[in-house]
């Protein structure tokens, strides 16, 4: 069974950091790009980051402008886990964060599988 499970969310003060994990099972993560999305109450879901499968030349990474320089997506295929390191967090980063996968590259908006989400709250 294909599963993606996010973890690592929580409450953090502005300027703090969190590292989200996305554990995959039931498929070969190596072949998939991993996207990170967030949705805040009353707002549309938005893609914040993506990291492509290894070996993909085009569309290797993507970052939402508002998180560039603060968020870093990575992956450890041997652990079948992807990560989103979030630094210098701001209150506007507060949202439920989801990971999702699609074949190959980060190009395109259609993702095949989604995790359940993990809450990130940035507040003093």
C-alpha positions as CSV (number, residue, x, y, z in Angstrom):
1,X,0.0,0.0,0.0
2,X,1.3,3.4,-1.0
3,X,1.8,5.6,2.1
4,X,3.3,9.0,2.8
5,X,3.5,10.0,6.5
6,X,4.6,13.5,7.5
7,X,6.1,14.2,10.9
8,X,8.1,16.9,12.7
9,X,5.5,19.6,12.9
10,X,4.8,21.5,16.0
11,X,4.9,24.9,17.7
12,X,7.9,27.1,17.2
13,X,8.7,30.7,17.8
14,X,9.4,33.1,15.0
15,X,12.9,32.7,13.8
16,X,13.0,29.1,14.9
17,X,13.5,26.0,12.8
18,X,11.7,22.8,12.2
19,X,12.6,19.7,10.1
20,X,9.7,17.9,8.6
21,X,10.0,14.3,7.5
22,X,8.0,12.5,4.8
23,X,8.4,8.7,5.2
24,X,7.4,6.7,2.1
25,X,6.4,3.1,1.9
26,X,4.8,0.9,-0.7
27,X,6.7,2.3,-3.6
28,X,10.2,3.1,-4.8
29,X,10.8,6.7,-3.7
30,X,13.9,7.0,-5.9
31,X,11.7,7.5,-9.0
32,X,9.5,10.2,-7.6
33,X,9.8,13.9,-7.1
34,X,8.7,14.9,-3.6
35,X,6.7,18.1,-3.3
36,X,5.9,20.0,-0.1
37,X,2.7,21.9,0.2
38,X,1.0,23.9,2.9
39,X,-2.5,25.1,3.5
40,X,-3.4,27.8,6.0
41,X,-7.0,28.3,7.3
42,X,-9.0,30.1,4.7
43,X,-6.2,30.0,2.1
44,X,-5.5,27.9,-0.9
45,X,-3.0,25.1,-0.8
46,X,0.3,26.2,-2.2
47,X,3.4,24.3,-3.1
48,X,6.4,25.5,-1.1
49,X,9.1,23.2,-2.3
50,X,9.9,20.2,-4.5
51,X,12.9,18.0,-5.0
52,X,13.1,15.8,-8.1
53,X,14.1,12.2,-8.4
54,X,17.8,11.5,-8.7
55,X,19.1,11.9,-12.2
56,X,16.4,14.3,-13.4
57,X,18.0,17.2,-15.1
58,X,15.1,19.6,-15.7
59,X,12.8,20.7,-12.9
60,X,15.2,19.4,-10.2
61,X,14.1,21.7,-7.5
62,X,11.4,24.3,-6.8
63,X,10.9,26.8,-4.0
64,X,8.1,29.2,-3.5
65,X,9.6,32.7,-3.6
66,X,8.5,33.5,0.0
67,X,10.5,30.5,1.4
68,X,13.6,30.7,-0.8
69,X,16.7,30.9,1.4
70,X,14.8,29.6,4.4
71,X,13.5,26.2,3.4
72,X,15.5,23.4,2.0
73,X,14.1,20.1,0.6
74,X,16.3,17.0,0.6
75,X,15.9,13.3,0.4
76,X,17.5,10.1,1.6
77,X,16.3,7.4,-0.8
78,X,18.0,4.7,1.3
79,X,15.8,5.7,4.2
80,X,12.8,6.2,1.8
81,X,12.4,9.6,3.5
82,X,12.3,13.1,2.3
83,X,12.8,16.2,4.4
84,X,12.0,19.8,4.5
85,X,14.3,21.9,6.7
86,X,12.5,25.1,7.6
87,X,14.6,27.9,9.1
88,X,13.9,31.5,10.1
89,X,10.2,30.6,10.4
90,X,7.7,33.4,10.3
91,X,4.1,33.5,11.6
92,X,2.9,33.4,8.0
93,X,4.5,30.0,7.6
94,X,1.8,28.6,9.9
95,X,-0.1,25.9,8.1
96,X,-0.7,22.3,7.7
97,X,2.2,20.9,5.7
98,X,1.8,18.0,3.3
99,X,4.2,16.0,1.2
100,X,3.3,14.5,-2.1
101,X,5.0,12.6,-4.9
102,X,4.9,12.6,-8.6
103,X,7.0,10.7,-11.2
104,X,10.4,12.0,-12.1
105,X,10.7,15.8,-12.0
106,X,9.1,18.7,-10.2
107,X,7.6,20.0,-13.4
108,X,3.9,19.9,-13.5
109,X,1.2,20.2,-10.8
110,X,-0.3,16.8,-10.7
111,X,0.8,14.7,-7.8
112,X,-0.1,11.1,-7.3
113,X,0.0,10.4,-3.6
114,X,-0.3,12.6,-0.6
115,X,0.4,12.4,3.1
116,X,-1.9,13.2,5.9
117,X,-0.3,16.5,6.9
118,X,1.5,17.9,9.9
119,X,0.7,21.1,11.7
120,X,3.3,23.8,11.8
121,X,2.5,26.7,14.1
122,X,4.8,29.7,14.3
123,X,3.9,32.0,17.1
124,X,5.3,33.8,20.1
